Amino acid sequence: MARTSAGITALSIVAALLGLAGFMGVVYVGCSHFLKSNPAYDEAVAIALIDPLVQETLGVPVREGFFINGEVHSDGMDS
C-alpha cells in the first residue's frame, strides 16, 4: 500500500505537534524543578503552611501542588 502525500503531511503535522508538546512539557517540568529547589520557595511554603490567615483563606488542609503560579516582581538586577 503506497502512502499518499496527504497521509505523510498529516503524519508530519501530528509528529510536529507531539514534539512541540513534549518540548513544552520538558521546559515546564525543568522550570518547576528549578523554582521548587530554591530555599526561598521552601521558606515561603513553610511560612504559608503555618499561617492561620492562609488556612482561613484557602481552607484546610493547605498543601503544595504540582503547578506553580503567582508573580515575580523585579526591578532589574534585584528581585
C-alpha positions in Angstrom: 0.0 0.0 0.0 1.5 3.3 -1.1 1.5 6.3 1.2 -0.1 9.4 -0.2 1.4 12.8 0.2 -1.7 13.9 2.3 -1.1 11.0 4.7 2.6 11.9 5.1 1.7 15.5 5.6 -0.9 14.7 8.3 1.6 12.3 10.0 4.3 15.1 9.9 1.9 17.6 11.5 0.9 15.2 14.2 4.6 14.3 14.9 5.5 18.0 15.0 2.6 18.8 17.4 3.6 15.9 19.7 7.3 17.0 19.6 6.3 20.6 20.5 4.1 19.3 23.3 6.9 17.2 24.6 9.4 20.0 24.4 7.0 22.4 26.3 6.4 19.7 28.9 10.2 19.3 29.5 10.6 23.1 29.8 7.7 23.4 32.3 9.0 20.5 34.5 12.5 21.9 34.4 11.4 25.3 35.4 9.2 24.0 38.1 12.0 21.9 39.5 14.4 24.9 39.4 11.9 27.1 41.2 10.9 24.5 43.8 14.6 23.7 44.7 15.1 27.3 45.7 15.5 27.9 49.5 13.2 30.9 49.2 10.4 28.7 47.9 10.9 26.3 50.8 10.8 29.1 53.3 7.7 30.7 51.8 5.8 27.3 51.7 6.8 26.6 55.4 5.5 30.1 56.4 2.3 29.7 54.4 1.6 26.3 55.9 1.6 27.6 59.5 -0.1 30.9 58.8 -3.7 30.9 60.2 -4.7 33.6 57.7 -3.6 31.4 54.8 -5.5 28.4 56.2 -8.6 30.5 56.7 -8.4 32.0 53.2 -7.6 28.8 51.3 -9.2 26.2 53.6 -7.7 23.3 55.5 -5.6 21.4 54.6 -3.2 23.6 52.8 -0.6 21.7 50.8 1.8 22.1 47.9 0.5 21.4 44.4 2.2 20.3 41.2 1.6 23.7 39.5 3.4 26.8 40.5 1.5 30.1 39.9 2.0 33.6 41.0 4.0 36.6 40.1 7.7 37.7 40.4 8.4 41.4 40.7 11.7 42.6 39.5 13.4 46.0 39.2 16.3 44.9 37.1 19.2 43.3 39.0 17.3 42.6 42.2 14.1 40.6 42.5 
